[in-house]
Amino acid sequence: MRGALAVEGRGGDVSFRVRPAEPSDAEQLVQLAEAVSAEPEGWLISVAGEWRSAGDERRYLKALRRYPDAAVFVAEHDDGTLLGRLSVGRDPHPASAHVADVGLMVAIGARRQGVGSALMRAAVGWAGEAGIRKLELHVFPWNEAAIALYEAFGFEREGYRKRHYRRGGEFVDAILMAYELE
């Protein structure tokens, strides 16, 4: 599915397409991660300044070309600006190889405009082709907008993980959510 997906989207004033990420996207993806990480609400597990470098991101995206068990998709505005990123990767344990983990981030100006939903559809498409039966993700309990997106998409809450992630000098909770593919 490496180059097969190109989904057009339009939400509000934002027109975009979803496609597999390319190594040339690395710098913009790092900028997106740094911007989302710097938001005071703390939407991402990483905090500002902890995301990988553009060079590391480029190498990671190049390696994905040879690795069928993971993918990264981007939502790209008509002008070439990246509005969102979704990563999805199969669990490496043989007993749970039918499960894949999802990570999503959307630029602040592109939220509630269909970008997250379009990226989630890309993950489901990839998962179906890869033989994945279940997608799962973690979301912070205070990220009500993301929880609403996931629930509207069909994700269900499966658990609550107390003090699961370290953010700066504190431990924070996470909600485990999952989506069963048919």
Disulfide bonds with the S-S distance in Angstrom:
none
